[in-house]
């Protein structure tokens, strides 16, 4: 099963923002390709789509959750396109991200099966639905005191006026320009940078494979996606 998400526009006004370099280069080219080997889903996200999502998340963080620049969120989620967009949204709002559950967290993004009762944080539940549908939209009950990410984030606009540094300032290593990088996800900030931020920062793209995938399957995906860097040639 394959799902594709594309966005394009005939005319785009590019202001200085997190993804300025990508938007200026080509707003419609896929920049994030996500494979979920458990569900069989494959999704593409252009720079414009990623920018829209980052803006929506940034607006949600500031308006719904009353956070400010410099605050930290905790993203205790499996690797997914929604988790990546939440991180980009935090950066768009000039916030920091912690990937390890921390009882001192003020805002926690987690899966419905996460034991959030142990945390005093505002809790945002994120499903693994490939289309980003929320808890209620999937026919589940939303626990009291939690926020349903899918329908909540869609309420917010896809434009954001908050100042923030460009994505390149968050990179932790240098990739060749236009790198198309294959990874199997991330566990912490450094590995998120390697998987997502570093290639996007050089006007490249990222291919992320989550779920069980053999070496042969990863080689196949690398060939199909025409990647230029992968775990096979990384030390």
N, C-alpha and C positions, 0 to 999 in steps of 0.2 A: 504494500500500500504506500502510495507516495502523495504527499501534499506539498504544494508550492505556494509561497506567498511572495508577491512582487508588488512594488510600488513605483510609480513614475509620475512625472509632471511635465507639462509643456514649458512652464516658466516657473523658476524657483528663485526667490530672493535669498541669498545666503548671507547671514549675519555671523559675526564671530561667535562660535559656540563650540561645544565639545567635539563635534564631528565635522568641523568646517572643512578640513583638508579632503575628507572623503566626499562631502557634498560638492565641493568645487571641482573635484576630479571627475566624478560620474555619480550622480545621485541614484541612478536606476540599476547599476550593476550589482549583483548579489555580493554582499560583504560577509555575511554569516550564513553558512549552510550547516544545518543541524540534522544529524541522523539519530533516530532513536531505534536501536536494534531490538528493543523489547516489543515496541508497537509496530515497527515497520515504517514509521513516518519519516519523511524527508521534507525539510522546509528551508526556503531561501529567504533572506532578509536583505533588502537593499540598504544603502546608506540613508536614504530618505525614510524608510520604514523604521530603521534603528533610531534615527533622530526623533521621529514622532513618538516612539515608545519611551525613549529616554526623557523626553519632555513631559509626557504624561506621568511617568513615575516621579519625576522631580516635582511636578505640581501636586501630586498626591502626597509626597513626603512633607511638603511645606504647608499645604492647606488642610489636608485630612489629619495628618499626624503632628502638625505644629513643630516640625523640626527646622533647624536653621543651618546655615553653612558652618562646617566644622563639626557637626554632630556625627555620630556613628550609628549605623544600622547593622544588624546581624542577619546574614542570609544563610540559614541552616537548611539548604535545599539540595536535592540531587542536581547534577549538571543538566540543564535544560535551557531552551531559548528564553523562557520567562526569567529564570535566574540570571542569565546574562543581561537581559534588559533591565532588571531591577538594579544590578550593579552599575550599569551605564547611567541609569536614572539618578542613582546616588551621586555619581561623579558629576552629572549635569547640575546637580544642586550643590556641588562643592562639598560633599560629605564623604566620609570614609566608610569602609566596609570591613566587617569581621565575619569570617566564614565559620568560626568555631562557636558553638552555643556557649553563651556566657550569661550567668544569672544576673549580671549587672546591666544587661542590654536594656535599652529603653524602647526599641522597636525590633521585633523578631518576625522575620519572614520564614515560614516553615510549611511543611507538608501537613495534610490533614491527620496523618498518623503519628506526627511528632508529639511528644509528651510536653506540651506547652504549659501545663498546669504548674510546672516547677519554676516558671519564670513570671516575674511581675511586669514584664514588658507588654506594651501594646502588641497584640499578636495578629499577624496578617497571614491567612491561610492561602496557599497557592497549590492548585491541582497540577497534575501531570498531563492534563488534556492537551493534545497537539494544537487545538485551536484556541487555547487560553480560556476556555469556559470555566466559570467559577463553581463553588461548592453547590449552591442552590440550583444553578443551571444544569448540573449533572444529577439532580434529583436527591442530593444529600442534604442533611440538616446542618445549618450553620450553628456551631456551638455558641452559647451566650458569651458575650464579651470579646468575640473575635471579629475580624474584618475579612470579607470575602474579596480577595484580590481582583479576580477577573472583572466582575461588573463594576467594582469601585474604581479601578484605574481607568476604565473606558469612559467614565464620567468626565474625566479631566481633559483639558485641551491639549492639542499636540504642538502648541507653541509655548515657549518659556522664555521670559526676559531675564532670568537670573544670570549673573556673571559667573563664569567658570573658566578654568584653564583648559587649553586644548588637550586632546587625548594623549598626544606625544609626551606631555609632561608626566604622565603616569607610567610610561613604559619603563621596564626594568632591564631591558636589553635592546640591542640594535639588530633589526632584521634587514636584509637587502630590500630595496624599494620594490613594492608590488608583490611581496611574498604572499603565496597562498599556502597556508600552514594547516596541516592535518594534526589533530590531537585527539586524545581520548578523554578530554575534560580537565577538571581541576579539583584541587582539594583545599587550597588556601589562596591568599592574595598573590604570591609569587607565581604559582602555577596558572592562576587566572590571567595574569599578565602575559605569561608565555603563550597561552592558548588563544587569547582574544585581543588583549590590548596591544601587544607588540606588533603583530601583523597589521592590525588596523591603523596603528600609528604611522606606518610607512606606506599608507594608501594601498594596503594589500587586502587580504581577506582570510577568513578562518573557516575551516571545516572541522566540526566537532562530532565525534562519534561516541554516543553514550550507550550503555548496555553491553551485553556480552558480544564480543566480536573477535574472531580468530585473527591470527596474523595474516592468513590468506585473505580474509574478508577486508582487513584494513588495507592490504596491498591493492585489492580490487577497487576499493573506494578511492584510494590515492590516484589510481590510474584514471578512473572515470571522471574525477573532479579536477584532474590536471594540477595536482598540488606540486609545489616546488620545494617544500620542506615537510618532514614528517618524523615520527618517532624512530623510523628506521635509519635515519641519518643523523640523529641527535645523540650526543654522548650522554 
